[in-house]
Amino acid sequence: MTAQLNPRGDVAVLVPAAGAGVRLGPGAPKALRLLAGEPLLVHAVRRIATAPSVHTIVVAAPPAEVEAVRQLLAPIAESTVVVGGSTRQASVAAALAAVPAGPEIVLVHDAARALIPPVLVEAVAATIRAGHDAAIPVLPVIDTVKEVSADGVVLGTVDRSALRAVQTPQGFRRAVLAAAHASAVDALTDDAGLVEKQGVRVTCVPGSPYAMKITQPFDLALAEHLLATQPEPGVA
């Protein structure tokens, strides 16, 4: 059994993990799909808990799996498990409401990014600690990007030099994230989008290839390969 890690520091990390993961095919909820014999969620939480800045971890689990997730994470890290919502946004809001008094830096991390390097957690947290309201890890877009019509006709080529692919964890001052969720009217795919709607400036930090999102069977196979060839990718 893995020894329990004791979170410490000044950061709360929210992990929305209630999604079904239909693009991975039939099976357990996405966060509970196995990667090298362990659920994606376990890999993610173990790495998050290794980051020195982390004080609190709150996981929003599938409603039918809350107790199972508590038992699953108990040997791995000290964490709070709450009932997730029907959308990612609702799950983040539920997890945010469960953060205890104290941490004023809040990170939101997708359970599907199971190989998150702890150094990336630290980099995002440090950016908020330095005085920024919001920070996101990004990678340059390396493929040519086309704008395409609904019927599949190319409308033009997009200049990719200013484009970035966004990852998690995304970091915020707690009050900024809380205000964004309290006033949210549109369903957006990330929390940075919510704070942008509030006019908050979002700062970018360099992301990591290991923070890839496991969405399709190919992604799962790639993550399996990474774990087989480098047991603790990004943990160094």
Secondary structure as UniProt FT lines:
FT   STRAND          11..16
FT   HELIX           22..24
FT   HELIX           30..32
FT   STRAND          34..35
FT   TURN            36..37
FT   STRAND          38..39
FT   HELIX           40..50
FT   TURN            52..53
FT   STRAND          54..61
FT   HELIX           63..65
FT   HELIX           66..73
FT   TURN            74..76
FT   STRAND          80..83
FT   HELIX           88..97
FT   STRAND          105..108
FT   TURN            111..112
FT   TURN            114..115
FT   HELIX           118..129
FT   TURN            130..131
FT   STRAND          134..140
FT   STRAND          145..148
FT   TURN            150..151
FT   STRAND          154..158
FT   HELIX           160..162
FT   STRAND          164..166
FT   STRAND          170..173
FT   HELIX           174..182
FT   HELIX           191..197
FT   TURN            198..199
FT   STRAND          202..206
FT   HELIX           209..211
FT   HELIX           217..229
FT   TURN            233..234
//
